[in-house]
Amino acid sequence: MTLAETRTAQTSAVEADFAAARRAMIDSQLRTSGVNTAFVLERMSAVAREAHVPEGARGVAYMDRGIAFDGGGHIAAPLFYGMALQEARPGPSDEVLVVDGGSGYLPALLEPLVKSVKVITPEQALGSLRGTFSLILIDGAVEQFPDTLGRRLAEDGRVVTGLVSSGVTRLAIGRPAGGAIGWLRLAEIGIPRMRQFDAPKRWSF
């Protein structure tokens, strides 16, 4: 066997291992936790999660936990994305705004499902934004949902994010209600916290 053939065989074996890990993720993490919507399972089967983590973390890309990146950023546990997509129900008419955690995984899951995806950083989410979006997805948990994002949400739109309360993170879906966002808090799950959205600390005596 030539060197090129050896490398091809090794690459094929690695790809097969990752494909097996994706199947295991679907069966042992998503399905067992109530994520059974067909389009969610199809997208999470199709997108290579290992391509969205640092090289040194590829071997643990499919574990049921988030991965923090050196220098900032993260990819959340698979269950967060499965549950978030299931609640968001993205469709072909949706114009989506994603506040990305730094991996690009959530936009990759969404892109074939919707009309458009605009990706911004947490820092950009706190600045001046343009456009109106029918769906806003935040790739992490926030203590305080910023007005800058609320003003970009269409009247009949929805937001799916993690919310932080007393140090506990929960998946939540929000909709415009009386000039604010009305939240329905869902499952308590581990979600990486985006410190850029922490509420200002107040002194007490």
C-alpha positions in Angstrom: 0.0 0.0 0.0 1.3 3.4 -1.0 1.6 6.3 1.5 -1.3 8.1 -0.3 -3.4 4.9 0.0 -2.5 4.6 3.7 -3.6 8.2 4.3 -6.8 7.8 2.4 -7.6 4.7 4.4 -6.8 6.5 7.7 -9.0 9.4 6.7 -11.9 7.1 5.8 -11.6 5.4 9.1 -11.7 8.7 11.0 -14.7 9.8 9.0 -16.5 6.6 9.8 -15.8 7.0 13.5 -17.3 10.5 13.4 -20.3 9.3 11.5 -20.8 6.6 14.2 -20.4 9.2 16.9 -23.1 11.4 15.2 -25.5 8.4 15.1 -24.8 7.7 18.8 -25.5 11.4 19.6 -28.9 11.2 17.9 -29.9 8.0 19.6 -28.5 8.4 23.1 -28.6 12.2 23.7 -31.4 13.6 21.5 -34.0 10.9 21.2 -33.8 9.9 24.8 -34.4 13.6 25.8 -37.5 14.1 23.7 -35.9 15.6 20.6 -37.5 13.5 17.9 -38.6 16.1 15.3 -37.5 14.8 11.9 -35.9 18.0 10.5 -33.9 18.5 13.7 -32.5 14.9 13.6 -31.8 15.2 9.9 -29.8 18.5 10.2 -27.9 17.3 13.3 -27.1 14.0 11.4 -25.9 16.0 8.4 -23.6 18.7 10.0 -20.2 17.5 11.1 -19.9 18.9 14.6 -16.2 18.0 14.7 -15.6 20.6 12.0 -16.8 23.3 14.4 -14.5 22.7 17.3 -10.7 23.3 17.7 -8.5 20.5 16.3 -7.6 19.3 19.8 -11.3 18.9 20.8 -12.4 16.9 17.7 -12.2 13.6 19.7 -14.8 14.9 22.2 -17.0 16.8 19.8 -20.0 14.5 20.3 -19.9 14.2 24.1 -23.0 15.5 26.0 -21.4 18.7 27.2 -20.3 22.0 25.9 -16.7 22.8 24.9 -15.1 26.1 25.8 -12.6 27.5 23.2 -9.2 29.0 24.1 -9.4 32.7 23.7 -13.2 32.8 24.2 -16.2 31.3 22.5 -17.8 27.9 22.8 -20.0 25.2 21.3 -22.9 24.1 23.5 -23.9 20.5 24.2 -25.7 18.8 21.3 -29.0 18.7 23.4 -29.1 22.5 23.5 -29.1 22.7 19.7 -31.6 19.9 19.3 -34.1 21.4 21.8 -33.5 25.0 20.5 -34.3 24.0 16.9 -37.3 22.0 17.9 -38.7 25.0 19.8 -37.8 27.5 17.1 -39.4 25.5 14.2 -37.5 27.5 11.5 -39.2 27.6 8.1 -38.5 28.7 4.6 -39.9 32.2 5.1 -37.9 32.9 8.2 -35.2 35.6 8.2 -33.0 34.6 11.1 -30.5 36.5 13.3 -28.0 34.2 15.1 -25.9 35.5 17.9 -23.1 33.0 17.5 -21.1 31.5 20.3 -18.0 31.3 18.1 -18.3 27.9 16.5 -20.5 28.5 13.5 -22.4 25.3 14.3 -25.8 26.8 14.8 -25.8 28.8 11.5 -24.7 25.7 9.7 -27.7 23.8 11.1 -30.1 26.5 10.1 -29.0 27.6 6.7 -30.8 25.1 4.4 -34.0 25.5 6.4 -34.7 29.2 6.2 -34.8 32.2 3.8 -31.7 33.9 5.2 -29.3 33.8 8.2 -27.4 36.8 9.5 -24.6 35.9 12.0 -23.3 38.3 14.6 -21.1 38.2 17.6 -22.3 38.9 21.2 -20.5 42.3 21.0 -22.3 43.2 17.8 -25.6 42.2 19.4 -25.1 45.0 21.9 -24.4 47.6 19.3 -26.4 49.3 16.5 -28.3 46.7 14.4 -30.3 47.0 11.2 -33.1 44.9 9.8 -36.1 43.0 11.2 -36.0 39.3 11.9 -38.8 36.7 12.4 -36.5 34.5 14.4 -33.6 35.3 16.7 -31.5 32.5 18.1 -28.8 33.1 20.7 -26.1 30.4 20.9 -25.8 30.5 24.7 -27.5 31.6 27.9 -28.0 35.3 28.8 -28.8 36.9 32.1 -30.3 40.0 30.4 -31.8 40.1 26.9 -30.7 43.3 25.3 -33.1 45.9 23.9 -30.9 46.1 20.8 -32.1 42.6 19.9 -35.6 43.1 21.0 -36.0 46.1 18.6 -35.0 43.8 15.7 -37.7 41.2 16.3 -40.7 41.2 14.0 -44.1 41.7 15.7 -45.0 38.1 15.1 -41.4 36.8 15.6 -39.9 34.6 18.3 -36.6 34.4 20.2 -35.0 31.1 21.4 -32.2 31.4 23.8 -30.9 30.2 27.2 -31.8 32.3 30.2 -29.7 32.6 33.3 -31.5 33.0 36.7 -29.7 32.6 40.0 -26.9 30.8 38.2 -29.3 28.2 36.6 -29.6 28.0 32.8 -32.9 27.2 31.1 -34.0 27.0 27.5 -36.6 29.7 26.8 -38.7 31.0 23.9 -39.8 34.6 23.8 -42.4 36.5 21.9 -43.3 40.3 21.7 -45.9 41.2 24.3 -46.9 44.8 25.1 -43.6 46.4 24.0 -41.5 43.8 25.8 -40.6 40.2 25.4 -42.8 37.6 27.1 -40.8 34.5 28.1 -41.8 30.9 28.4 -39.1 29.1 30.4 -38.6 25.5 29.4 -36.2 22.8 30.3 -33.3 23.4 32.8 -30.2 22.2 30.9 -26.6 23.2 30.9 -25.9 26.1 28.5 -22.7 28.1 28.2 -23.2 31.5 29.7 -22.5 34.6 27.5 -21.0 37.0 30.0 -21.5 39.9 27.6 -25.2 39.8 28.5 -24.8 39.8 32.3 -26.9 42.4 34.1 -25.0 45.3 35.7 -24.0 44.5 39.2 -25.7 46.6 41.9 -24.2 47.4 45.3 -26.3 46.6 48.4 -25.6 47.7 52.0 
